[in-house]
């Protein structure tokens, strides 16, 4: 009897459950104003699971954002690398443009330079220096074919650079005024007294005045006196004040008027032929093998 009662209770419970489900479905149909039961149940499921979906999104969003951030960082690195390469290219172009502008400015300055006494001159470009930093020489791209010979003065817009000491048909060598082998007869512009400037193998010049009656003062300008080079060319500026003493030579230092380390274009004065223009050395006009560096374009 007990077993039969339990089966009856189960059957009764199942029956009542089915009636309840049917009642709920009927109620949804009535409340849906004509919508189908499937639509109502779908909306109910959506209402039920929406909070759960939001919770999942809340938890997953940081991880998704992290992954997206990593991807974005990789992309930004690529963009930064491309921008860095472009910046290097632009900086190189700027350097080339600046160098070109400087060369044009120097060429304009040297072409606008009027040699002393309107003497004839030839514009040349320096294409090479000496084999070492101690060599006080430069090579230019003009030679005998352009009227250049040994002994001629070389100048730029600031003053005296040196003199020609070797020459070929199309090139020549310039010995700078800082070379100990080069001596220049000079005049102190402020006092009009004369002396000799000699190179010391460094950036400075030695000024010696054997018959000076007045002191020289730091800042005095020294110019050529016309004995070896055309007169009136700036040679340098006195750097140390020195007094004249009877029976003693006045000696002091002077800095060159020309920035020899920045030479690019120069002028060779070809219209000057002083009696003692020939060097104290035994240099003559000869065909010397001057090798042009690669890329010189000569």
WOCOR-V658182 format. One record per residue. N is the residue number from 0. RES is the residue in three letters. PSI is psi in degrees with one decimal (* if undefined). Layout:
n->(N/N)
res->(RES/RES)
psi->(PSI/PSI)
This chain:
n->(0/1/2/3/4/5/6/7/8/9/10/11/12/13/14/15/16/17/18/19/20/21/22/23/24/25/26/27/28/29/30/31/32/33/34/35/36/37/38/39/40/41/42/43/44/45/46/47/48/49/50/51/52/53/54/55/56/57/58/59/60/61/62/63/64/65/66/67/68/69/70/71/72/73/74/75/76/77/78/79/80/81/82/83/84/85/86/87/88/89/90/91/92/93/94/95/96/97/98/99/100/101/102/103/104/105/106/107/108/109/110/111/112/113/114/115/116/117/118/119/120/121/122/123/124/125/126/127/128/129/130/131/132/133/134/135/136/137/138/139/140/141/142/143/144/145/146/147/148/149/150/151/152/153/154/155/156/157/158/159/160/161/162/163/164/165/166/167/168/169/170/171/172/173/174/175/176/177/178/179/180/181/182/183/184/185/186/187/188/189/190/191/192/193/194/195/196/197/198/199/200/201/202/203/204/205/206/207/208/209/210/211/212/213/214/215/216/217/218/219/220/221/222/223/224/225/226/227/228/229/230/231/232/233/234/235/236/237/238/239/240/241/242/243/244/245/246/247/248/249/250/251/252/253/254/255/256/257/258/259/260/261/262/263/264/265/266/267/268/269/270/271/272/273/274/275/276/277/278/279/280/281/282/283/284/285/286/287/288/289/290/291/292/293/294/295/296/297)
res->(UNK/UNK/UNK/UNK/UNK/UNK/UNK/UNK/UNK/UNK/UNK/UNK/UNK/UNK/UNK/UNK/UNK/UNK/UNK/UNK/UNK/UNK/UNK/UNK/UNK/UNK/UNK/UNK/UNK/UNK/UNK/UNK/UNK/UNK/UNK/UNK/UNK/UNK/UNK/UNK/UNK/UNK/UNK/UNK/UNK/UNK/UNK/UNK/UNK/UNK/UNK/UNK/UNK/UNK/UNK/UNK/UNK/UNK/UNK/UNK/UNK/UNK/UNK/UNK/UNK/UNK/UNK/UNK/UNK/UNK/UNK/UNK/UNK/UNK/UNK/UNK/UNK/UNK/UNK/UNK/UNK/UNK/UNK/UNK/UNK/UNK/UNK/UNK/UNK/UNK/UNK/UNK/UNK/UNK/UNK/UNK/UNK/UNK/UNK/UNK/UNK/UNK/UNK/UNK/UNK/UNK/UNK/UNK/UNK/UNK/UNK/UNK/UNK/UNK/UNK/UNK/UNK/UNK/UNK/UNK/UNK/UNK/UNK/UNK/UNK/UNK/UNK/UNK/UNK/UNK/UNK/UNK/UNK/UNK/UNK/UNK/UNK/UNK/UNK/UNK/UNK/UNK/UNK/UNK/UNK/UNK/UNK/UNK/UNK/UNK/UNK/UNK/UNK/UNK/UNK/UNK/UNK/UNK/UNK/UNK/UNK/UNK/UNK/UNK/UNK/UNK/UNK/UNK/UNK/UNK/UNK/UNK/UNK/UNK/UNK/UNK/UNK/UNK/UNK/UNK/UNK/UNK/UNK/UNK/UNK/UNK/UNK/UNK/UNK/UNK/UNK/UNK/UNK/UNK/UNK/UNK/UNK/UNK/UNK/UNK/UNK/UNK/UNK/UNK/UNK/UNK/UNK/UNK/UNK/UNK/UNK/UNK/UNK/UNK/UNK/UNK/UNK/UNK/UNK/UNK/UNK/UNK/UNK/UNK/UNK/UNK/UNK/UNK/UNK/UNK/UNK/UNK/UNK/UNK/UNK/UNK/UNK/UNK/UNK/UNK/UNK/UNK/UNK/UNK/UNK/UNK/UNK/UNK/UNK/UNK/UNK/UNK/UNK/UNK/UNK/UNK/UNK/UNK/UNK/UNK/UNK/UNK/UNK/UNK/UNK/UNK/UNK/UNK/UNK/UNK/UNK/UNK/UNK/UNK/UNK/UNK/UNK/UNK/UNK/UNK/UNK/UNK/UNK/UNK/UNK/UNK/UNK/UNK/UNK/UNK/UNK/UNK/UNK/UNK/UNK/UNK/UNK/UNK)
psi->(-38.7/-43.3/-39.4/-36.2/-38.6/-39.9/-37.1/-40.2/-40.5/-44.5/-40.3/-42.1/-43.3/-42.0/-45.3/-35.7/-42.7/-38.4/-39.5/-43.6/-43.8/-39.0/-41.9/-44.9/-43.4/-41.3/-43.1/-39.9/-40.2/-44.0/-19.3/-3.0/46.2/-15.2/153.1/162.9/-35.8/-39.6/-44.1/-42.4/-35.3/-41.7/-35.7/-43.0/-39.0/-42.3/-36.8/-41.3/-10.6/-47.7/-39.8/-41.6/-41.2/-38.5/-43.8/-44.0/-40.5/-41.6/-39.0/-25.2/-46.2/-40.1/-42.0/-42.1/-38.1/-45.4/-44.6/-37.8/-42.1/-44.3/-41.3/-38.4/-44.1/-42.0/-40.4/-36.2/-42.9/-43.1/-42.6/-38.8/-42.4/-41.1/-37.5/-43.5/-40.0/-37.9/-41.7/-42.7/-44.0/-38.3/-39.7/-43.1/-38.6/-41.7/-43.0/-41.1/-42.6/-43.1/-40.7/-42.8/-39.8/-42.8/-41.9/-43.0/-42.1/-40.4/-41.4/-40.5/-43.5/-35.1/-27.4/-5.8/128.3/115.3/157.7/140.6/28.2/37.5/150.5/143.9/163.8/128.1/132.7/159.0/137.2/124.9/-8.7/153.5/-170.5/174.6/-24.7/169.1/-15.7/-12.2/118.7/58.5/158.5/153.2/137.2/162.0/25.6/152.3/-146.6/-40.6/-18.7/7.7/13.2/133.7/168.9/139.8/-13.0/148.9/143.7/129.4/165.5/-170.2/-13.9/-27.1/-154.3/129.4/-44.9/-152.0/157.0/129.6/-13.1/149.3/144.4/-173.1/-33.3/-1.5/167.5/160.1/135.6/126.4/120.4/158.1/-14.1/-6.7/135.2/-18.7/-8.2/124.4/139.8/123.2/127.5/169.2/134.6/117.8/-36.3/-33.6/-14.1/11.4/151.4/162.1/-162.3/134.2/131.4/142.2/154.6/9.6/3.3/-158.6/-8.5/159.2/153.9/123.4/125.9/131.6/114.8/-16.6/32.5/138.6/-10.7/152.8/159.1/145.0/141.7/127.7/-13.2/146.1/135.5/127.6/162.0/145.6/-2.0/4.1/-47.5/-33.7/162.0/143.5/153.5/5.9/130.8/131.7/-43.8/-174.4/131.6/132.8/-19.5/130.4/138.5/141.9/147.5/135.1/137.5/135.4/2.2/142.7/141.9/125.0/137.0/-179.3/155.8/146.5/139.6/146.4/-26.3/138.6/89.8/-25.6/-12.5/17.9/139.6/-62.5/144.5/170.5/137.2/123.6/107.0/-4.3/21.5/127.4/73.7/158.5/-34.2/33.9/-20.1/136.9/153.2/-19.1/179.4/17.9/143.0/172.0/107.3/162.6/92.9/143.3/96.9/114.0/133.0/135.9/154.8/139.1/4.2/-23.2/8.7/*)
